[in-house]
C-alpha cells in the first residue's frame, strides 16, 4: 500500500530519505524537488520518537535540499538567458535580410535585366581565368575571360547578358570557373552572391540558418563575405 503525504503518493515501504537512496531505480536516478520534499516529510512523520533523526543527519539533508533549490534556480536562470540570447541573435541577424552573401554552389536570381555577382577563390596566382555562366539546365549562356590574376578572392561581375549580348531570361544562374595555374587548367571555387530572404533557427542545434532565393540555405557560421 502506498503512503500518502500532503496529497502526494510515495511508493509503499518508502518512509525515509535513506530508504529512497537504497531502493533500486528503474527509470531515473535523479531526485526532483517534489520527491525530495515528499521523502523528507515522510521521514519526519515516520521517525521513531525514541530514536529521532540526529542533528547531523538533519542538517545534512537540509543542506542537500538547499543545494537542490540553488541548482534548480540556476538552471532556470540559465535557460532564460539562453532563450533570450537566441532571440537576440535572430534579431541581430535579421539585418542580413536583403544583403548579398557569398554562397558556395549558390545561384544568382536574374530578373528585370539585372546582372549577378560572385567571388572566385584563387589559391594560387593564375595566368588566365575563365568563368562560365550556367542556366538552370546547366547550359552555358556566357563565358567571361580574364587575364592573369594574383592569388586571393576575385570579385566577379556579370551584366546579365548572354554571349550574343542579349538579356537572359529571368531565373537562377550559377557560375563555374577554371584558372591556368603553372600551365595547367584547374577548376577553382566560385561562389555566387545571393540575397538573404530569411533567417531561421536550426531545430537540431539552434544555430542560425540563412535562407536564400531559390530555397538554398546555409549556416550563418559559414559566411565568409557579405555584400550590399
GINOR-V53966 format. One line per field, one symbol per residue. psi: psi as a letter, one per 40 degrees, with the letter a starting at -180 (. if undefined). A space follows every 10 residues. Layout:
BEGIN
psi = ???
END
This chain:
BEGIN
psi = hihhhfeihi iieheidddd dehhiddheh hidddddddd dddddeihde gihidddddd dddddddddd dddddddddd dddddddddd ddedeeheih hhhheiihhh ifeiaiiahh hhdiiieiih hhhhaeeehh eihhhiaiii iahhhhhhee iadeeihiii ahiiiiiiih hfeihhiihh hihihhdihi hhedeeihhh iiheeiihhd eehehha.
END
